[in-house]
Each structure stands twice: as C-alpha cells, then as structure tokens.
Amino acid sequence: MSIAQRILEAIEDMGVTQYQVCADTGLDESVISRIIRGETKKPRQKTIELIAKYLHVNPDWLITGEGDKQPEEKPVDFILEMLMSQQRTIESLSETIKNLTAKN
C-alpha cells in the first residue's frame, strides 16, 4: 500500500474530505492532491506530521505502512483536537457564507 492509499484510507476512516483536511490543517489543496496522484514521492516531514495528526494516525505508519496505525494518544486529546478542528471548519464556512451573502 502506498502513502497515497494510506492517506485515502485514513481520510475515509475519519469521514472527512481532502478539502476538509487542507482547510483544517492550513495545507494548500494541491499538496495533498499531488501526494495522492503520486506526483510527490517523498512529502515533507512537516506535511506528514500535519496530515497524520489531523487524521489521527501514526506518522511512521503513514510514511512506511509499518507499525501501529493509531498513535498512542489519550482519548481526551483526540476529542479536543476534533472539537478544535470542527470549530475551525465552522469559522471557515461562516466566513464563506458571509462573503457570499455580501456579494448579493
């Protein structure tokens, strides 16, 4: 399984979209798209760490497919991260709605 397949699996497991991953992590959409299309063979460590943290997977597993898929983390930390992620998504969508409303 490639890094692209592992990212897609983790995205599916989380029930989010590539867009949500990018919006919530601050990554440019093209970054994940290039990884998934196989255009980026060795993503930057910081990129992997952001994606892994957001998708709640072990960065080593994401890169190599070896080791535990899930990182050792306290459930409270995971819940807090998810809440913060959802808050960022809400704020982003609110801003988009505000901008679209202002144009009309």
trRosetta pair geometry for C-beta under 8 A, 3 or more apart (Angstrom, degrees):
i j d omega theta_ij theta_ji phi_ij phi_ji
1 5 4.5 -121 -168 89 87 134
1 6 5.8 105 135 -56 116 85
1 9 7.7 1 -174 -19 141 141
1 65 5.4 142 67 -112 97 136
2 5 4.8 101 52 6 73 99
2 6 7.1 -135 99 -3 41 86
2 38 7.2 -18 163 -98 159 98
3 6 5.6 -54 -147 38 34 111
3 7 6.3 37 153 -21 67 103
3 35 6.5 -80 113 -179 112 105
3 43 7.2 -163 145 5 153 113
3 62 6.4 56 -144 160 87 68
3 63 6.2 -4 -104 -130 117 34
4 7 5.8 -53 -149 34 30 110
4 8 6.4 28 154 -15 64 107
4 35 5.9 174 -93 140 82 72
4 36 4.6 121 -147 -133 104 42
4 37 7.4 -176 -121 8 145 16
4 38 5.9 -61 -33 -66 150 71
5 8 5.7 -54 -146 40 32 111
5 9 6.2 36 153 -23 65 106
6 9 5.5 -50 -145 35 32 114
6 10 6.3 30 155 -17 64 106
6 57 7.6 168 163 152 103 162
6 61 7.0 -175 -163 138 141 79
6 62 5.4 169 122 -138 133 52
6 65 6.2 -144 -70 -89 136 80
7 10 5.9 -58 -148 39 30 108
7 11 6.2 33 152 -22 66 106
7 32 7.0 -173 165 -154 147 96
7 35 6.4 66 -2 119 164 125
7 36 6.3 -111 80 -84 131 88
7 51 6.4 -31 -124 171 108 139
7 55 7.4 -153 -144 -46 62 168
7 62 6.8 62 -72 -153 74 101
8 11 5.6 -51 -144 35 31 113
8 12 6.3 31 155 -17 64 106
8 36 6.4 99 -58 -129 102 111
9 12 5.8 -57 -151 38 29 110
9 13 6.2 31 151 -21 65 107
10 13 5.4 -49 -143 36 33 115
10 14 6.3 28 157 -15 65 107
10 55 4.0 53 150 172 125 138
10 56 7.8 179 -165 59 110 63
10 57 4.9 -71 -117 -30 139 142
10 62 7.2 -22 -25 -103 152 100
11 14 6.0 -61 -150 40 28 106
11 16 5.9 -99 -160 72 74 81
11 17 7.2 43 -178 -146 118 15
11 18 6.4 -7 -137 -71 155 63
11 21 6.4 -67 -110 -45 106 135
11 55 6.6 -64 -70 -113 52 124
12 15 7.4 32 180 -72 34 39
13 55 7.6 82 66 -174 106 98
14 55 5.6 -115 -37 -139 141 70
14 56 7.0 137 -92 28 113 104
16 20 4.2 -115 -176 78 107 139
16 21 6.1 121 119 -51 128 79
16 55 8.0 -133 43 -104 127 78
17 20 4.7 104 52 2 75 98
17 21 7.2 -132 98 -4 45 84
18 21 5.6 -51 -154 32 36 114
18 22 6.5 32 151 -16 67 106
18 29 7.0 86 133 -148 103 86
18 32 5.2 -179 -162 113 105 140
18 33 7.0 90 164 -69 148 72
18 36 7.3 -58 -109 -26 140 153
19 22 5.8 -59 -151 39 31 109
19 23 6.0 28 155 -18 68 110
19 29 6.6 -5 -109 -111 64 116
20 23 5.7 -54 -138 40 31 110
20 24 5.8 18 166 -10 67 114
20 89 6.5 1 -141 -105 96 125
21 24 6.4 -67 -144 44 20 101
21 25 6.0 -3 166 1 62 119
21 27 7.1 -20 129 48 83 123
21 32 6.2 95 93 -79 128 161
21 51 6.6 32 -178 -127 126 79
21 54 5.7 123 -142 120 80 147
21 55 7.1 2 -117 -60 119 97
22 25 6.4 -70 -134 48 22 95
22 26 7.8 -107 177 72 53 8
22 27 4.8 -99 -131 77 69 84
22 28 6.7 -29 -155 136 119 11
22 29 4.7 14 -128 -86 174 62
22 31 7.3 147 -113 48 105 101
22 32 5.9 -120 -67 6 102 129
23 88 7.3 163 135 130 87 106
23 89 6.5 84 111 -106 127 74
23 92 5.5 98 -180 -177 123 175
24 54 6.0 130 100 -136 117 129
24 85 4.8 31 -157 -150 139 91
24 88 5.3 119 -126 89 74 132
24 89 6.1 -25 -78 -60 104 89
25 50 4.5 106 -167 166 127 114
25 51 6.8 -9 -95 -77 171 50
25 53 8.0 131 -113 70 112 99
25 54 5.1 -73 -69 -52 114 146
26 50 7.5 -97 52 -155 87 146
27 31 4.8 -98 175 55 109 141
27 32 6.3 92 118 -32 136 98
27 47 6.6 89 -115 -135 129 87
27 50 6.1 148 -50 112 116 145
27 51 7.4 10 -26 -66 159 87
28 31 4.9 108 66 -16 79 100
29 32 6.6 -62 -163 40 42 98
29 33 6.0 40 148 -19 73 116
30 33 5.3 -60 -141 44 36 116
30 34 5.9 39 160 -24 71 105
31 34 6.2 -58 -153 32 22 106
31 35 6.8 19 151 -15 59 107
31 40 7.6 1 -164 -12 57 163
31 43 7.6 84 178 -135 95 116
31 47 6.1 -143 174 -136 131 131
32 35 5.6 -54 -150 36 37 112
32 36 6.1 32 155 -17 70 109
32 51 7.2 140 -100 -101 104 126
33 36 5.9 -59 -145 40 28 108
33 37 6.1 19 159 -11 66 111
34 37 5.9 -58 -139 44 28 105
34 39 4.2 -81 -162 70 82 114
34 40 4.4 72 126 -17 105 108
35 38 7.8 36 172 -70 29 23
35 39 7.6 -76 -59 53 20 73
35 40 4.8 -46 -84 62 61 115
35 43 5.4 -1 -99 -64 122 127
35 47 7.8 180 -60 144 140 135
38 41 7.3 29 -175 -83 64 67
40 43 5.4 64 137 -77 126 76
43 47 4.5 -104 166 85 113 131
43 48 5.4 138 95 -54 115 88
43 51 8.0 17 124 7 160 140
44 47 4.4 94 63 3 85 106
44 48 7.1 -155 94 -5 45 85
45 48 5.7 -55 -150 37 34 112
45 49 6.2 34 153 -21 67 106
46 49 5.6 -53 -147 36 31 113
46 50 6.4 32 154 -19 64 104
47 50 5.9 -55 -150 35 30 110
47 51 6.3 23 156 -13 65 109
48 51 5.9 -60 -146 42 29 107
48 52 5.8 27 158 -19 67 113
48 59 5.3 92 140 -151 105 103
48 62 5.9 161 -162 99 98 131
48 63 6.0 16 -146 -66 148 102
49 52 5.8 -56 -139 40 26 110
49 53 6.1 26 161 -19 63 109
49 59 5.6 -12 -95 -96 58 141
50 53 6.0 -57 -145 36 24 108
50 54 6.3 20 158 -15 62 111
51 54 5.9 -61 -148 40 27 109
51 55 6.0 5 162 0 66 116
51 62 6.8 147 100 -163 111 157
52 55 6.2 -68 -138 51 24 97
52 56 8.0 168 165 -13 53 3
52 57 5.1 -101 -147 75 74 78
52 58 6.7 -44 -164 125 125 12
52 59 4.0 -102 -25 -80 174 71
52 62 4.9 -122 -88 -13 105 150
52 71 7.4 88 159 -39 108 127
53 56 7.4 21 -179 -76 29 41
53 81 7.3 -130 164 -154 90 148
54 81 7.9 -158 -117 163 42 120
54 85 6.9 121 -142 -107 86 137
55 62 7.8 113 68 -92 133 129
56 70 6.8 -2 146 -134 87 82
56 71 7.1 -126 -173 27 56 97
56 73 7.4 -112 -148 42 90 150
56 78 5.9 54 -120 -133 131 109
56 81 7.6 148 -78 89 100 141
57 61 5.8 -109 167 76 102 120
57 62 5.5 112 110 -60 122 102
57 69 5.7 -53 -142 173 96 71
57 70 6.5 -76 -121 -98 51 40
57 71 6.8 107 156 -21 19 89
58 61 4.0 80 72 6 102 109
58 62 6.8 -170 91 -12 53 83
58 67 5.7 -113 118 112 153 118
58 68 5.5 109 -28 87 151 74
58 69 6.1 -173 18 177 103 17
58 70 6.5 53 -29 102 94 9
58 71 4.6 144 -86 -72 70 73
59 62 5.4 -52 -148 33 35 116
59 63 6.4 28 157 -14 68 106
59 71 7.7 34 -4 -76 70 122
60 63 6.0 -58 -147 40 30 105
60 64 5.9 -23 173 27 68 111
60 66 6.6 -62 146 78 100 79
60 67 4.8 30 103 35 121 150
61 64 6.9 -79 -126 60 20 74
61 65 6.4 38 -166 -128 59 17
61 66 6.7 -138 -106 68 57 32
61 67 5.1 -118 -67 75 83 92
61 68 6.5 -87 -56 92 132 36
61 69 4.9 166 175 -112 165 44
64 67 7.3 70 71 10 114 100
68 71 7.3 136 99 -91 111 27
68 72 7.7 66 80 -45 152 77
70 73 7.7 -111 165 22 89 98
73 77 5.1 -110 176 75 102 128
73 78 5.6 110 116 -52 125 97
74 77 4.6 94 64 0 86 103
74 78 7.3 -158 94 -5 48 84
75 78 5.6 -56 -152 36 38 113
75 79 6.2 36 154 -18 71 106
76 79 5.8 -55 -146 38 32 110
76 80 6.2 33 155 -19 65 107
77 80 5.7 -55 -147 38 29 112
77 81 6.3 30 155 -19 64 107
78 81 5.8 -55 -148 36 30 111
78 82 6.4 29 154 -18 64 106
79 82 5.7 -54 -148 36 32 112
79 83 6.4 32 154 -19 65 105
80 83 5.8 -54 -148 36 31 111
80 84 6.3 29 154 -17 65 107
81 84 5.8 -56 -147 38 31 110
81 85 6.2 34 153 -22 64 108
82 85 5.5 -54 -146 36 31 115
82 86 6.3 31 155 -18 65 105
83 86 5.8 -54 -147 37 30 110
83 87 6.3 34 152 -22 64 105
84 87 5.5 -51 -148 34 32 115
84 88 6.6 34 152 -19 64 102
85 88 5.8 -52 -151 34 32 110
85 89 6.5 32 150 -18 64 105
86 89 5.5 -52 -148 36 35 114
86 90 6.3 38 152 -21 66 103
87 90 5.6 -51 -148 35 32 113
87 91 6.4 31 153 -17 64 105
88 91 5.7 -54 -147 38 32 111
88 92 6.2 33 153 -20 65 107
89 92 5.7 -55 -147 37 30 112
89 93 6.2 26 157 -14 65 108
90 93 5.9 -58 -145 41 28 107
90 94 6.1 32 155 -22 64 108
91 94 5.6 -53 -145 35 29 114
91 95 6.4 31 155 -19 63 105
92 95 5.9 -55 -152 35 29 111
92 96 6.5 30 150 -19 63 106
93 96 5.5 -51 -148 36 35 114
93 97 6.3 37 153 -19 67 103
94 97 5.7 -53 -148 36 31 111
94 98 6.3 34 152 -21 64 107
95 98 5.5 -52 -147 36 31 115
95 99 6.3 31 154 -18 64 105
96 99 5.8 -56 -148 37 30 110
96 100 6.3 26 155 -15 65 108
97 100 5.8 -58 -145 40 29 108
97 101 6.1 30 156 -20 65 109
98 101 5.9 -57 -146 37 26 111
98 102 6.3 28 155 -22 62 108
99 102 5.8 -54 -147 34 29 113
99 103 6.8 32 154 -24 62 104
100 103 5.8 -53 -154 27 34 113
100 104 7.2 23 153 -14 63 104
101 104 6.2 -63 -158 34 35 104
